[in-house]
């Protein structure tokens, strides 16, 4: 199984695009994630959705809007609310996880490899076969 992050942007339009992907691919939905990290003295969130492969394909896309959402549990961002409402419409919830900020890594690809390892280790996505 090949898993790969596909990065969308950080704005409202990108959140709506991700939510539309969830709605139109409900039958392929695997898991959703809220990755929470620290950037300086602030917390930021990335929202992400993993979809099952199409047909006989061994490719699992994981769409992500990376670190563009301010994260405060007591006062959730409208973008986070939109994401969680969309998941609720299909009877799902996102899995929150604390992770290191992508700026900790010298390259974004290393950040994504690390996340894939964490997701596999916790059985949130299937292992590489």
Secondary structure by P-SEA (a helix, b strand, c coil): cbbbbbbbbccaaaaaaaaaaaaaacccccbbbbbbbbcccbbbbbbbccccccccccbbbbbbbcccbbbbcccccaaaaaaaaaaaaacbbbbbbbbccccccccaaaaaaaaaaaaaaaccccccc
